Structure formats: structure tokens, C-alpha cells
Amino acid sequence: MSEVLVWIETFHGAALPTSWEALGAGKALADKLGVPLTALVLGENASTVAKVAGEQGAASALICDDATLKVYRLEAYAALLTKVVQERKPRAVLAVATTRGRELLAASAADTDSGMLADISSFEAQSDGGITAVRPVYAGKILSDAAVNAGGTQFLTLRGRAFRPNAANAAGSLAITQIAPALSEDQIGTKIESFQEAASTVNLGDAAIIVSGGRGMDKNPKEAPAGSANAAVWKAQDGFANTLQPLADVLGGAVGASRAAVDAGYIPYAHQVGQTGKTVSPDLYIACGISGAIQHQAGMRTSKVIVAINSDKDAPIFKMARYGLVGDLYKIVPAVTAELKKRLGK
């Protein structure tokens, strides 16, 4: 059967928002190849998630909600994906390049001796059925062209927020086919006893807007309270909470930080953007008091629009920013926040 297959990653019975980005990319590829788009939904609540996939553009869905697939385990998921690929021979299999998406598609590509393009930011189907793609390498400093030839199934993992989901259609419907698991419980070596979720509310990976602060946050003109162990740290922490957070709130965004700010204790690690933190690709990235070291650029250079606010006109961040403001962030950011509140009626 000729089709494009998209794995819908779920957690606790709900689809990850980035899965709809993969479905959007899959729809574009399926339309170009002239084949149907099929969603693959495994695990808890699969039928409900599949119906949403229909509203998101899928023409059909393969589902399996067997107890062996309730939580993600590579052995069970990869065995079933491999079985589906061997039986249906799809033209391509897509998933977002999350930790699980990378692992699952790589395992199945190896099992089926198929080609794979990993962590791609754009791709194009060729007239002969092959696929060419662009993927960032060397921490995003270089864009590499890659290709897989026509013939057989081609596996693609997609960089998060590099592709847009389809416009939702509440009237959309799809044909759902139940499939059997490939392994029984006694054939699976891994057992998941429980999950302990991080107590953080920060989700930089899904944020469309990020307001980040760096080492320059310690230039806060406020006086630290008497008895503060470290005045610079107090000033920076106050700056994140009372200067950057209000701007992020009015924009409906999240607060990020450079490694320098995290290492200095200004804000928890969960907010770190960069080579050793989160890799993000928001529609808008506002860098406040961040010089723009290569390691930080590696985590945010694919942002659609970058705005830099820094008192140093020679800071490297300005070379990659579309808009730059040279000046005191503690004067600029509150003024921008106030103007946005007025214009947005907040």
C-alpha cells in the first residue's frame, strides 16, 4: 500500500502538540506524492486521539490500544511499527524528533533496512519519488543538504516547530483500523513501574514566544534588601520575575535564559536555552542582556524572528537579530511591556 504514515506521539492518553506539526508535514508530502495520509496511534486512548488526527488532516488511522502499549517502550513500539512498515510498505514514515521519535524511527529504519533523514528543518519530494532535506549540523552553525533515493520506505524525523500543523477541521473524519500488537507482555524485557514528572511549568519547546535573559540581568537598578547574601543574584532574580516575566505574560510566552544566567543562580536550569539546554524554534525570541555566545545561538538560531536588547552595541547577538535595541534593558523592557498592554487591551 502506498501512503505516508505519521506516528502520533502520546503521553497519558493525549497527543503531544508537536505531533500535529508532523501531521502537517506529512499532509504536504502525501499531497505531493499523490498518496493518502495515515496516522499511527498506539497506546492509551488511541481511538480518541485518532479522531482528532482526522480533524487535523489524516485520511485514515491505524490504532492499537493494547495494554502492552499503554506506556512507551521501545521494544513493543518498534516491533509494531516495523510490522506495519513490512506489511503496508508506506512511501514514508514521519515523526517529530523528540527523544522517543528519534529512537523509534531509527530502530524501525534499521529493522527494515530503510533510509532515514534525522532532525530535518525542511524537505521536498522529488519527481522520481526521492526526498531532499535540509538539516542543521554542528550545533546549527551549518545547514546540510541530504537526500534519500526513491524506492522503499523513507523515515524522517522533523525538528520541532519547523513545520506548521494543518488547519483544524471539526468536520474532518477518517477510517480507523484496529491492528494487533507485535509482542506479548512476556516478550518485552522492559517494565515501566511509574513516572515522576518534573515539577516545572516551563515548556520552552512548545512556546511560540520566548523572552530570555542573560548575564546582563544583574544590572537591575533596584537596591537589594539589607542582608542579601549576594546583591547581584538578588537583582537578577528580581529582574527575571518582575521585568521579563510581565513581558512574557502579555505576549503569552515563556521565560528562557542563557547558561551564564542559570550557572549564576539567577533562574532554574529548566529555563536554559542553548547547546547544553533546550533547543527552541519560536516565532519570536527576545534576548535581553544576552551577549550571544555560540553555545546559546545553537539553541535558538532557528527562531523565526529574533529581537536583541543589549547595552553593548558590539554583542554577537546583534549579528543574528532581525531587530536590535542598544540600551538599558531595565528601561526598554518595561516600556515595551506597557505599550503592548495598551495596544492589546490587557
Sequence and secondary structure as in RCSB ss.txt:
>XXXX:A:sequence
MSEVLVWIETFHGAALPTSWEALGAGKALADKLGVPLTALVLGENASTVAKVAGEQGAASALICDDATLKVYRLE
AYAALLTKVVQERKPRAVLAVATTRGRELLAASAADTDSGMLADISSFEAQSDGGITAVRPVYAGKILSDAAVNA
GGTQFLTLRGRAFRPNAANAAGSLAITQIAPALSEDQIGTKIESFQEAASTVNLGDAAIIVSGGRGMDKNPKEAP
AGSANAAVWKAQDGFANTLQPLADVLGGAVGASRAAVDAGYIPYAHQVGQTGKTVSPDLYIACGISGAIQHQAGM
RTSKVIVAINSDKDAPIFKMARYGLVGDLYKIVPAVTAELKKRLGK
>XXXX:A:secstr
   EEEE  EETTEE HHHHHHHHHHHHHHHHHT  EEEEEESTTHHHHHHHHHHTT SEEEEE  GGGSS  HH
HHHHHHHHHHHHH  SEEEEE SHHHHHHHHHHHHHTT EEEEEESEEEE TTS EEEEEEETTTTEEEEEEE S
SS EEEEE TTSS      TT   EEEE   SS GGG           S    GGG SEEEEE GGGGG  S   
TT S HHHHHHHHHIIIIIHHHHHHHT EEEE HHHHHTTSS GGGBBSTTSB    SEEEEES    HHHHHHH
TT SEEEEEES TT THHHH SEEEES HHHHHHHHHHHHHHHHT 
